[in-house]
Amino acid sequence: MMNTISILLLYLFEAVIIWNYFNCIFKYKRKAGAILASFAAGYGILFAAYFVGSPFVNVLAFTVVNLLLAIFNYACKAWSAVFHSAILSLFMFLSEIIVIFLSDFWSASSSPNNAAYSFFLNASLSKLVFLILCQLAAHIAMRENQSMQFPLKSLGLFSLPISTFILLNAIYHISQEIELPAKYDLVLCAASILLLFANIVVFIIYENLIKNNQKMTELQLARQKETIDHAYYKILQEQYENSRMLVHDIKNHLSAIDTLAAGDHPERVHEYVSSIYDHYQLSSRLPFSGNNMMDVICNQKQTQCAQEGISISFHNEGIQLNFMNDVDLCALLTNLLDNAIESCRISANKYIAVSFHSKNKVFVVISIQNSCDCKPKIVNHKLVTRKPNKLAHGIGMLSIEKSIKKYHGTMDYYYDEEQRIFHTNVAFPISCQEKEAG
């Protein structure tokens, strides 16, 4: 009975290791409850397969179950799921070989004092080596992933499983030299199980802390950028309002200047004109949509493109995007256009075409086409910055995704290699817009 419980606990530990491994490598596509249920079912099958007593059946079942769990629960391609399932099977094989080798190397006797306890300790050592191999592979993969930057100091965590391995190995060999009472065997089994779970819990907590800290940093940077952008475009809008007032009052100003010029104090004309410049700034802003923030952004980007030698055109079919508040609208449009401008800077044909239109009277669509000589890098269906500092850059895409999600929109993009044009399409359902407006 105790042997069965021990094996069940070891399979549970193995399931937690692989669950954490997949969490580090892939992204969820199922809810937590569904993932938990699938892992329970999968490793229940593996636990039952163990009693068949065939190593071949165990290895095959282990590989197939992990492959199905990866495909069912995570957003991954089939080849990637096959690769990582094979890697896990290889790690399991290596961990057992390492423990068997060490056991034969250090063992002083061919017949252990307590066969059941010896088997359990060897199995525990094997799972501990399996944990170390899986965590090393996961950390390497996370550092390669453009969206994750786990610090090298996290490698210090591996001192815990390595120390635990040395301790359990020492206990195992001491138990071979000295025959312990049965009650001590039970205590050592319980302590071994607790040590195993303590190791994986430490890794899970640390990895979650790192991920949460990165998300908090990214959100803070995104909010800061949105605030700065919004304040900047508010200033532009105020300048435009001042120019409108100047245009409205121009006749009065001209009359006043004419009166002052006819007087005996011509210096007062200069003072009056200077005061106008202090209070007003003429703007070349053209009405575009009827949405002030949208108009300011499009005109400012048009001016920026003209200064940088980039051809940009706008086409609007009466779309105003009034369902979005100014901060979200600013975050969405400025980052979309900034990304297009950045791509044009390193392109031979500097070209941007922006279109605001409706599709089948169901969606409002923002379409952007821009020249792009270098094929964008896409990881896990997401655009990834090529700049060295991954955390400091890519904030623009985070702001875009946040604004789109808030208004129930979708975004898709693709690259035309033949034309060297990158296409971005953002769509918002009209029904959701009406709901937001209401």
Buried (B, 14 or more C-beta within 10 A) or exposed (E): EEEEEBBBBBBBBBBBBBBBBBBBBBEEEBEEEEBBEBBEEBBBBBBEBBEEEEEEEBBEBBBBBBBBBBBBBBEBEEEBBBBBBEBBBEBBEBBBEBBEEBBEEEBEEEEBBBEEBBBBBBBBBBBBBBBBBBBEBBBEBBEEBBBBEBEEEBEEBBEBBBEBBEBBBEBBBEBBEEEBEEEBBEEBBEEBBEBBBEBBEEBBEEBEEBBEEBEEEBBEBBBEBBEEBBEBBBEBBEBBEBBEEBEEEEEEBEEBBEEBEEEEEEEBBEEBEEEBEEEBEEBEBEEBBEBBBBBBBBBBBBBBBEEEEBEBEBEBEEBBBBBBBBBBBBBBBBBBBBBBBBBBEEBEBBBBBBBBBBEEEEBBBBBBBBBBEEEBEEEBEEBBBEEEEBBEBBBBBBBBBBBBEBBBBEBEBEBEEEEBBBBBBBBBBBEBBEEBEE
